[in-house]
Amino acid sequence: MKQQSGFGLIEVMVAFVILALTAGSLLQLSKQYLSYSRDGRAQEVALRLVESKLDELRHQQLSLGYNNVVSGSDTSRLMDIDFTVTWTVEAKAWNAAQGQWLASASGVSNKKDVKVSLSWQDSQGVLNTMALESAITPITPLYAGPFGERYPL
């Protein structure tokens, strides 16, 4: 009998099966990593939206007046994801007798506690939420200082 050199048909078929299984698992892994990347970007966008809403409420207090900062909600669609932003504003008044901030029953308040919440669904359909809290006071900013006058906002 003659000595053969090279690969037989069965050996080549086994190599193709191993290669196909490896490629399939790498494809699944790549798909999972892309999903994680998209969810990470969605979290970053969510954080920026919450921060922007807080800044907007602070600016509204300066431009339109302290009493015009009120609760509300809004929906934004970015990256094919619906982000729902909800903000609650609670007026507080300082109670010197008790030494703490209490909810203001009248329209007079010394500060407003603002909570901005945001919710969205990630690529797996899981509901995610994020919230930031801050306070807004009716104190008007100074337009002059030791280095001269600043123009109003």
CORCOR-V833323 format. One record per pair of residues at least 24 apart in sequence whose ideal C-beta (glycine too) atoms are under 6 Angstrom apart, sorted by sequence separation. I is the first residue (numbers start at 1). J is the second residue. D is the distance in Angstrom with one decimal. If there is no record, write none. Layout:
<<I,J,D> <I,J,D>>
This chain:
<<111,135,5.1> <112,136,4.7> <89,114,5.4> <111,137,4.8> <88,115,5.1> <87,116,4.6> <86,117,4.9> <53,85,5.5> <45,78,5.6> <85,118,5.1> <49,83,5.7> <53,87,5.9> <83,118,5.9> <84,119,5.1> <49,85,6.0> <83,120,4.8> <42,81,5.6> <81,120,5.4> <69,112,5.8> <57,114,5.8> <54,116,5.5> <53,116,4.8> <50,116,5.0> <69,136,5.8> <50,118,5.1> <49,118,5.8> <46,118,5.1> <66,138,4.1> <61,136,5.1> <54,132,6.0> <50,130,5.8> <54,134,5.4> <50,132,4.9> <39,122,4.7> <39,123,5.9> <46,130,5.0> <38,123,5.6> <35,123,4.9> <62,153,5.5>>
